[in-house]
């Protein structure tokens, strides 16, 4: 029997996949199609495609207002924005970062010949543990990069205290955190700078894009030079720079998305509530929750599969994939287990027990405007069946693996 069909039969859902089309993590939200196309036509009519055009300026203004910062500078993508922030702050030597994050956080440092020192995260917060950060500081340490994972903010107070005590720079990778808050303060004005991502997978996207937010006028001035080759005026270059500019079409998409900001968050919230309702009593599973007292975008539906659960995380993922539900392991297996870091820093994993556990247990489920409550009920039916009959399911999968 075909292995994929065997998985379908195992779920006892009518002998075929639960869904005709794949439901996958990160499918883009595309609100306001007519408004975007009108803006695209306007861009073509103006024949101004890049270089701080009308829509880039409009996007910057909208972002600064929403995040309540003085400067929120659109960039070509979040990785370049992070690299520019690192260079603008003159980081060097070693910078402390989590390993439980997207690889770009570490790559931005390594790309600039700075050593990423991988630090463990809190087992419940999934964010940098300030106590562990302080243990890793050496004379070569110049900064800390916290990541607001899943849109849940770092311990900003704790990290700020550590940074001030040791004279370190502090910035935040806020790729997940547009629309979120810390103690009532919108993400954007925390630390010396924060970097957003507007990649296609984010709930507000610019196709590809990012932004650097700061309240520091001097830093913003340096960043504006750096992201445009160091140009300060026509034919005048004042510093080394790169091409970090956002184009007009991307900015127009961002403006359109921001016009639907509350609608997108409300949809994410409904999906989150539906998952929470459907999975509340499933054995071996816990759903990551959000602080109701803080602003949130509910962009990620994060499951943790307990090590003692009747079915492993990877087997559950395999079942879901067979049903055309493309759940994903995040952030597996951890940056420290990827190259070049696995070779450069082979001992890093010894100080990352929470990171290792999370990388082995986290599974992210589909959400966003492409799915609704009926889809979620069907996804959760598959999960519930698989987990409640985990021993049988696991045995069947092992048998399938032995078939030549």
C-alpha positions in Angstrom: 0.0 0.0 0.0 1.2 3.5 -0.8 2.7 5.1 2.4 0.8 8.3 2.0 -2.5 6.6 1.5 -1.7 4.3 4.5 -1.5 7.5 6.7 -4.8 8.7 5.3 -6.5 5.4 6.1 -4.9 5.5 9.6 -6.8 8.7 10.4 -10.1 7.0 9.4 -11.3 10.1 7.6 -13.1 8.6 4.7 -10.1 7.0 3.0 -8.7 10.2 1.7 -6.9 13.3 3.0 -8.9 15.6 5.2 -8.4 18.5 2.9 -8.4 18.8 -0.9 -5.9 21.7 -0.9 -2.9 22.0 1.4 -3.2 24.2 4.5 0.2 25.4 5.4 2.0 27.6 7.9 2.9 31.0 6.5 0.4 31.3 3.7 0.2 35.0 2.9 -2.6 37.4 3.9 -3.7 39.3 0.9 -6.3 41.9 2.0 -7.4 44.9 -0.1 -6.6 43.5 -3.5 -8.5 46.3 -5.4 -6.8 49.0 -3.3 -3.3 47.5 -3.9 -3.9 47.2 -7.6 -5.0 50.8 -7.8 -1.8 51.8 -6.0 0.3 49.6 -8.3 -1.2 51.5 -11.3 -0.4 54.8 -9.6 3.2 53.7 -9.2 3.5 52.9 -12.8 1.8 56.2 -13.8 4.3 58.1 -11.6 7.2 56.0 -13.0 8.9 56.3 -9.6 9.7 52.8 -8.5 12.2 53.2 -5.7 14.4 55.7 -3.9 12.1 56.9 -1.1 9.0 57.3 -3.2 5.5 58.3 -2.1 4.4 54.9 -0.7 7.6 54.3 1.2 7.2 57.7 2.9 3.5 56.9 3.6 4.4 53.5 5.0 7.1 55.0 7.2 4.6 57.5 8.6 2.0 54.8 9.3 4.5 52.5 11.0 5.9 55.2 13.2 2.4 56.2 14.3 1.3 52.6 15.0 4.5 51.8 17.0 4.7 55.2 18.6 8.3 55.8 17.7 10.1 58.7 16.1 11.5 56.7 13.3 10.4 53.4 11.6 12.5 53.2 8.5 11.3 50.7 5.8 14.0 48.4 4.4 14.3 45.8 1.7 13.9 43.0 4.3 14.2 42.3 8.0 17.7 40.6 7.7 19.2 43.7 6.0 17.5 45.9 8.6 19.1 43.8 11.4 22.5 43.9 9.7 22.3 47.7 9.4 21.3 48.0 13.0 24.2 45.9 14.1 26.6 47.9 12.0 25.1 51.3 13.0 25.5 50.4 16.7 29.1 49.4 16.0 28.8 46.0 17.5 31.9 43.7 17.4 33.5 40.8 19.0 30.7 38.7 20.6 26.9 39.3 20.8 24.6 37.2 22.8 21.6 35.8 21.0 19.1 32.9 21.4 19.6 29.7 19.4 15.8 29.2 19.4 15.1 31.7 16.6 15.1 31.9 12.8 18.6 31.5 11.4 18.7 35.1 10.1 19.3 36.4 13.7 22.6 34.5 13.9 23.5 35.0 10.3 23.3 38.8 10.5 26.1 38.7 13.1 28.2 36.0 11.4 27.9 37.9 8.1 29.5 40.9 9.8 32.3 38.8 11.4 30.8 39.0 14.8 30.6 35.8 17.0 27.0 34.9 17.9 27.1 33.5 21.5 24.1 31.2 21.8 22.1 31.6 25.0 19.3 29.4 26.4 15.7 30.6 26.7 13.1 30.3 29.4 11.3 27.0 29.2 7.9 28.7 29.4 8.7 32.1 27.8 10.7 30.7 24.8 12.7 34.0 25.1 16.2 34.9 26.3 16.7 34.2 30.0 18.5 37.3 31.4 20.2 35.2 34.1 21.7 32.9 31.4 22.7 36.0 29.4 24.7 37.4 32.2 26.6 34.1 32.6 27.9 34.4 29.1 29.3 37.9 29.1 33.0 38.2 28.5 35.4 41.1 27.8 34.6 40.6 24.1 30.8 41.0 24.5 29.4 44.2 23.0 25.7 43.5 22.7 22.6 41.5 23.3 19.9 40.7 20.7 16.6 39.6 22.2 13.9 38.0 20.0 10.3 38.6 20.8 9.4 35.1 19.8 5.8 34.4 18.7 5.1 38.1 19.4 5.5 37.5 23.1 7.9 40.1 24.4 11.3 39.4 26.0 11.9 40.2 29.6 12.8 43.8 28.5 13.4 45.0 32.1 15.7 42.1 32.9 17.7 42.4 29.7 18.0 46.2 30.0 19.4 45.8 33.6 22.0 43.3 32.4 22.9 45.6 29.4 23.3 48.7 31.6 25.3 46.9 34.3 27.8 45.7 31.7 27.8 48.6 29.3 26.3 46.6 26.4 24.1 47.6 23.5 20.6 46.1 23.5 18.4 45.6 20.4 15.5 43.4 19.6 14.5 41.2 16.7 10.8 42.0 16.5 10.1 40.1 13.4 7.1 38.4 15.0 5.9 41.4 17.1 4.3 44.1 15.1 1.1 45.1 17.0 2.4 43.6 20.3 3.2 45.4 23.5 5.3 45.2 26.6 3.8 46.6 29.8 1.4 48.6 27.6 4.2 50.0 25.4 4.0 49.1 21.7 6.9 47.1 20.4 9.1 49.4 18.4 10.5 51.7 21.0 12.2 49.1 23.2 16.0 48.9 23.5 18.1 51.1 21.3 16.4 49.7 18.2 13.9 47.1 17.1 13.7 45.3 13.7 10.5 44.2 12.1 10.0 41.8 9.2 7.3 42.1 6.6 8.1 38.9 4.7 5.2 37.2 2.9 4.7 34.9 5.9 4.0 37.8 8.3 0.4 38.9 9.1 1.2 42.3 7.5 3.5 41.8 4.6 5.2 43.8 1.9 6.0 40.7 -0.2 9.6 41.1 1.1 10.5 43.8 3.5 11.3 45.0 7.0 11.9 48.1 9.0 14.1 49.5 11.7 12.4 51.4 14.6 14.2 53.7 17.0 13.6 56.9 19.0 17.3 57.8 18.7 17.7 60.6 16.2 21.4 60.1 15.7 21.0 56.3 15.1 18.2 56.9 12.7 20.4 59.3 10.7 23.2 56.8 10.5 20.7 54.1 9.4 19.2 56.3 6.7 22.7 56.8 5.2 23.7 53.1 5.5 20.6 51.8 3.8 21.2 54.0 0.7 24.8 53.4 -0.1 25.9 56.2 2.3 24.3 58.9 0.1 23.5 62.1 2.0 22.5 64.0 -1.1 22.9 64.1 -4.9 26.4 62.8 -5.7 27.4 63.0 -2.1 28.4 59.9 -0.2 29.4 60.3 3.5 29.9 56.7 4.6 30.0 53.0 3.6 26.5 51.7 3.0 24.4 49.1 1.3 21.3 48.8 -0.8 18.7 48.3 1.9 15.9 50.4 0.3 12.3 49.2 0.0 10.7 49.6 -3.4 7.4 51.3 -4.0 5.3 48.2 -4.8 6.4 46.6 -1.6 5.6 49.7 0.3 2.1 49.9 -1.4 1.4 46.4 -0.2 2.5 47.4 3.3 0.2 50.4 3.3 -2.7 48.3 2.1 -2.0 45.7 4.8 -1.9 48.3 7.5 -5.3 49.6 6.4 -6.6 46.2 7.3 -4.5 45.8 10.5 -7.3 45.4 13.0 -9.2 43.1 10.7 -6.2 40.8 10.3 -5.6 40.6 14.0 -9.3 39.9 14.7 -9.1 37.0 12.2 -6.0 35.6 13.9 -7.6 36.0 17.3 -10.7 34.0 16.1 -8.5 31.3 14.8 -6.5 31.2 18.0 -9.7 30.9 20.1 -10.9 28.1 17.9 -7.7 26.1 18.3 -7.8 26.7 22.0 -11.3 25.5 22.3 -10.7 22.4 20.2 -7.4 21.3 21.8 -8.0 22.2 25.4 -8.4 18.5 26.6 -6.1 16.7 24.1 -3.7 14.5 26.0 0.0 15.3 25.7 -0.5 18.7 24.1 -0.3 22.3 25.4 -1.1 25.3 23.3 1.0 28.4 23.7 -1.1 31.2 25.2 -0.9 35.0 25.0 -1.1 37.6 27.7 -4.6 39.1 27.5 -3.4 42.3 29.2 -1.0 43.1 26.4 -1.4 43.9 22.7 -0.9 40.9 20.5 -1.2 39.8 16.8 -1.9 36.1 17.5 0.1 35.3 14.4 1.4 31.9 15.5 -0.5 28.8 16.7 2.2 27.0 18.7 1.8 23.5 20.1 4.2 21.8 22.5 4.0 18.0 22.4 5.1 16.5 25.7 7.9 14.0 25.7 5.6 11.6 27.5 2.7 12.1 25.1 1.2 9.0 23.4 2.5 10.2 20.1 5.7 12.1 19.3 5.8 15.6 17.8 7.4 14.2 14.6 4.8 11.4 14.2 2.0 13.9 14.7 3.5 16.2 12.1 3.7 13.2 9.7 0.1 12.4 10.2 -0.9 16.0 9.6 1.2 16.2 6.4 -0.6 13.1 5.2 -3.9 15.0 5.7 -2.4 17.9 3.7 -2.1 20.0 6.8 1.5 21.3 6.5 2.4 22.0 10.1 6.0 22.9 10.8 8.7 22.3 13.4 10.0 25.7 14.7 12.9 26.5 15.2 14.2 23.1 14.6 16.9 22.0 15.3 18.1 25.3 16.7 20.6 27.7 15.1 23.5 26.0 17.0 22.8 22.8 15.2 23.0 24.4 11.7 26.1 25.3 9.7 28.4 27.0 10.1 27.6 27.1 13.8 27.5 23.3 14.4 31.1 23.2 13.2 32.3 26.5 14.7 30.8 26.0 18.2 30.2 22.3 18.8 30.0 22.8 22.5 27.1 25.3 22.4 24.4 22.7 22.8 25.7 21.7 26.2 24.4 25.0 27.7 21.0 25.0 25.9 18.8 22.4 27.6 15.5 24.4 27.2 16.4 25.1 23.5 16.9 21.4 22.8 13.7 20.5 24.5 11.6 23.1 22.6 13.2 22.3 19.3 12.1 18.7 19.8 8.6 19.5 21.0 7.2 22.6 19.2 4.8 22.3 16.2 3.3 25.3 14.5 -0.2 25.0 13.0 -1.7 26.9 10.0 -3.6 30.1 10.6 -4.2 33.4 8.9 -7.0 34.6 6.6 -6.7 31.6 4.3 -8.3 29.3 6.9 -11.3 29.6 9.2 -13.1 27.9 12.1 -14.4 25.0 10.1 -10.9 24.2 8.8 -9.6 24.4 12.3 -12.2 22.0 13.6 -11.2 19.5 10.9 -7.4 20.0 11.7 -8.1 19.4 15.4 -10.2 16.3 14.6 -7.1 14.8 13.0 -4.9 15.8 16.0 -7.4 14.5 18.5 -7.7 11.2 16.8 -3.9 10.8 16.4 -3.2 11.7 20.0 -5.9 9.7 21.7 -4.8 6.6 19.8 -1.2 7.4 19.9 0.1 3.9 20.7 -1.7 2.4 17.8 -0.7 5.2 15.4 2.9 5.0 16.4 3.1 1.3 16.0 1.5 1.6 12.5 3.9 4.2 11.5 6.9 2.1 12.6 5.5 -0.8 10.7 5.3 1.3 7.6 8.9 2.4 8.0 10.0 -1.3 7.9 8.2 -2.0 4.6 10.8 -2.0 1.9 
